[in-house]
């Protein structure tokens, strides 16, 4: 799937996980939503770290962004994620 920088995706379900490369707790999309599951969702550090690994969240929307080094990532609206289920 080709992601276009600046596009938005609505109501994305995601989960927190421990990044093996950095050791940090990050958030990624769950499968089945037409988004790659290896992308990181930029969101509230306190929210993603205050729940056990594997906790499911939902975002109102995410924006496709790109770092100066070329990496594509997603940014949650207002950095907000909400725990579900």
C-alpha positions in Angstrom: 0.0 0.0 0.0 1.3 3.4 -0.9 0.8 6.0 1.8 0.6 9.7 0.8 2.1 12.2 3.2 -0.7 14.5 4.4 -3.5 12.0 4.1 -5.7 11.2 7.0 -7.2 7.9 8.2 -10.2 7.8 10.6 -10.9 5.7 13.7 -7.7 3.7 13.7 -7.4 0.8 16.2 -3.9 0.3 17.5 -1.9 -1.3 20.3 1.2 -0.4 22.3 4.3 -2.6 22.0 7.9 -2.6 23.1 10.2 -1.6 20.2 13.0 -4.1 20.0 15.4 -1.5 18.4 14.9 1.3 20.9 13.5 -0.4 24.0 10.8 2.2 24.0 7.0 1.6 24.3 5.4 2.7 21.0 2.0 2.4 19.3 1.2 0.7 16.0 -1.9 0.1 13.9 -3.7 -3.2 14.3 -4.0 -5.4 11.2 -7.0 -5.3 8.8 -7.3 -1.5 8.5 -5.4 -1.0 5.2 -2.4 0.4 7.1 1.0 -1.2 7.5 1.4 -2.7 11.0 5.1 -1.8 11.1 4.4 2.0 11.2 4.7 3.9 14.5 1.8 6.1 15.6 3.1 9.3 17.4 0.9 9.9 20.4 0.9 10.7 24.1 3.8 9.2 25.9 2.0 9.1 29.2 -1.0 7.3 27.7 1.0 4.7 25.9 3.3 4.0 28.8 0.6 3.9 31.5 -0.9 0.6 30.2 0.4 -2.9 29.9 2.0 -4.0 26.5 -0.7 -5.1 24.1 -3.3 -2.7 25.3 -5.7 -1.7 22.5 -6.5 1.9 21.7 -8.4 3.9 19.2 -7.5 7.3 17.6 -10.0 9.7 16.1 -7.7 10.0 13.1 -4.1 9.8 12.1 -2.1 11.8 9.6 0.6 10.3 7.4 3.9 12.2 8.1 7.5 11.9 7.1 10.7 12.4 9.1 13.6 14.4 7.6 15.5 11.1 7.2 12.6 9.7 5.0 10.8 7.5 7.5 7.0 7.5 7.2 5.0 7.5 10.4 1.5 8.3 11.6 0.5 11.1 14.0 -2.6 10.8 16.2 -4.8 13.9 16.2 -3.8 16.1 19.2 -1.5 13.2 20.2 -4.7 11.5 21.6 -5.3 7.8 21.9 -8.2 6.2 23.9 -8.0 2.8 25.6 -10.7 0.4 24.3 -12.1 -3.0 25.4 
